[in-house]
Amino acid sequence: MVDDKRTHLNTDRARAGTTPGMTRYILGVSLALVIVIFAIILWS
């Protein structure tokens, strides 16, 4: 027999941290840098 003991937590407790939102800015800047670097390589 399987003993099914699940723990249900809300999203804040399961995450156990904050999400400051810096990821979207880092992703945007990184994407822009990659596009600029590829454009420089393409036209060099």
Secondary structure, 3 states (H helix, E strand, C coil): CCCCCCCCCCHHHHHCCCCCCHHHHHHHHHHHHHHHHHHHHHCC
